[in-house]
């Protein structure tokens, strides 16, 4: 199985994408500054920066050197590096973990100093400034906290000031500096005046604690994608290409398609392939979300990163490196995490004016308290509280961290959601249109009846038909080829595929047409809609006709089985409040039989439909019911997938369908559609909650700080908790679906022996 979307090299003049890892961003104001700096580089057409992932994705026309982009990032006051190459997914994930662990260790050392210094300063302040040595002791203890622990904020504030802007660091640094600076002046030159060293150090320590917790939580938010990036083994047991022999251990990156590898019991598969020898149950949970192991035998596809069960497998590789299913999942998920939802773009615009507005408000608060008869010290405290309590971090993190966790959890479950815009569209869905073959059914039809027409030789006609179907990957074409297994097939020439109809080619000098009887009739084949067809259709099977040199020679009856969990999946879609319809290119009786088994009423079945008919159905459902999702897996579903509000492609489907869809299901169960919709809705709810908290927090607490109700110490505590709150709320999405998955695992029954 491959879910790889084709990626063509960019055409001349077409935008090319580059990734950068950015260091030093603390809030949405930083995001805006980096985006503007990168957007100003000649040749850059767009730059999207994600605060949660600390990554920038840049689109540029022509070759823009990475050094020029990094220079723009440095000029904006930040540090950057090129994002790692895709083929180094595991190494890149480990490098990110190492950098994050190193940063957390440094933060812990700073917090230890800050906590000890702050505790001693608060203890001395509680003693009261009865003796002057107490004030100097407070100054001596507070200075390291302000200078070293606070350097995290002072450096960021200085970088922003040098570039004529302001961010969260500006607010924290300015608030702490005012409190510490005044207290230091009072301690040395104004004996007897009150000092606020305790407020200065607690502002820095509490907010540093909040940033530490935020950094640790952001690491957990990205754990899902990092886990996926590291599941492929480093070593593979490659088998000799020229026959039997002992396997040789080689680095997994040395593998190529068509190589054969040995996968022992309990080992992970090094790449995608097909089993050529052996049978085993393979655990695909981490890649596809399937909770139960899947039995694999000769000819079955296997996915790199999955775990082999009890028996050894010999596998011929079909995709390696960045062409594997796993690399595709990681790539799509990273793309989804970089994409901004429309509501996030609005939040970024608000954040662009937030910090300057708070600076003006802080100055206005100080002036207001002076004008109402208060002294400079009394006016300073609410002004500092205003600067410290305002939190642009929560506003900047509210959306990207929720998308990061939601899409990461989706990747663990085999649900690839393309990003924020898809999330917004999914929440509005009112209807789902399901394709039949490969979506509701297993997509593996088998030939069950063969009816010769006009005395033709059925074996000869089947042989010619199978030769023609070599040019097609349609499930019906594969069924025809399987029916002719073991027969030497001649080579077909000049094959022409009619989407939704059939295929024509020249074989051994004869014109052979294979396809739907109605299509054959349209091609002028006599008898394609006569009594023989009626007899073949009596069993309710899909019928494929074979015409040789304009004469109908063979009718094949094919039957596809309903997926075991299809009926339960349809029921779950209905419980989500969605109208479920079935669209099929097959005959109406066949589609209605499958629909009845799946629990879809007959009036919701639309067949037979060609690709344009499916697209027209999607348009009609949108008009009559509301926003609609289309679920399909074939080339003939691509127009409907593109037209739908949300296109959902199953993982075994065609590359065209996968490229068109907003959501991709690595496994094709209909229940996964319900999972994808439910996860998207849950992620959207978290985004709304986070934005509500971020906006409500500032609207409520900033006025209280202006009024002097919230002192600086409590302001710093509230600010420290605000951004941690939105990250912690988003982390709840990591538990999505785990209870249901646990319930799906059967509990072993003890033997009575």
Buried (B, 14 or more C-beta within 10 A) or exposed (E): BBBBBEEEEEEEEEBBEBBBBBEBBBBBBBBBBBBBBBBEBEBBEEBBBBBBBBBBBBBBBEEBEBEBBBBBBEEBBBEBEEBBEBBBBBBBBBEBBEEBEEBBEEBEEBBEBBBBBBBBBBEBBEEEBEEEEBBEBBBBBBBBBBEBBBBBBBBBBBBBBEBEBBBBBBBBBBBBBBBBEBBBEBBEEEEEBEBBBBBBBBBBBBBBBBBBBBBBBBBBBBBBBBBBBBBBBEEBBBBEEEEEEEBEEBEBBEBEBEBBBBBEEEBBBBBBBBBEEBBBBBBBBBBBBBBEBBEBEEEBBBBBBBBBBEEBBBBBBBBBBBBBBBBBBBBBBBBBBBBBBEBBEEBBEBBBEBBEEBBEBBEEBBEBBBEEEBEEBEBBBBBBBBBBBBBBBBBBBBBBBBBBBBBBBBBBBBBBBBBBBBBBBBBEBBBBBBBBBBBBBBBBBBBBBBBBBEEBEBEBBBBBBBBBBBBBEBBBBBBBBBBBEEEEBBEBEEBEBBBBBBBBBBBEEEBBBBBBBBBBBBBEBEBBBEEBBEBBBEEEBBBBBBBBEEBBBBBBBBBBBBBEBBBBBBBBBBEBEBBBBBBBBBBBBBBBBBBBBBBBEEEBBBBBBBBEBBBBBBBEBBEEBBBBBBBBBBBBBBBBBBBBBBBBBBBBBBBBBBBBBBBBBBBBBBBBBBBBBBBBBBBBBBBBBBBEBBBEBBEEBBEBBBEBEBBBBBBBBBBBBBBBBBBBBBBEBBEBBEEEBEEEEEEEEEEEE
